[in-house]
């Protein structure tokens, strides 16, 4: 059964509302078919639920799959989430260069959290050579001073 565009939009909005209200079981039922169909907003939220066992059994492989798919569709918060997975070694093997790559994509879309994280990584030399000027640039973009 194919859903109409209106039904997809309604299920997406309802699923996001359920997610934000912490009704994760309902959110999962509404968002899972949409995530499987490739909707990045649904994939991002399903990734968070799968990663943390919210409304479903924890599933790191599924969390990574959905987060990566949403990130590849240029959803900035998913790019940040994927960067964080790589930085922390959650759901995937730790890989600072890949973390930086994904944080940069989100930061270039204006995501403040990614800009600040890049500033910290360059300041501390985490995955890159410490570079105070590069750190300062990213912190400034995020609206912070070093």
Secondary structure, DSSP 4 states (H G I P E B T S, - for coil): -PPPHHHHHHHHHHHHHHHHTT-HHHHHHHHHHHHHTT-HHHHHHHHHHHHHTSSS---HHHHHHHHHHHHHTT-HHHHHHHHHHHHHTSSS---HHHHHHHHHHHHHTT-HHHHHHHHHHHHHTSSS---HHHHHHHHHHHT---
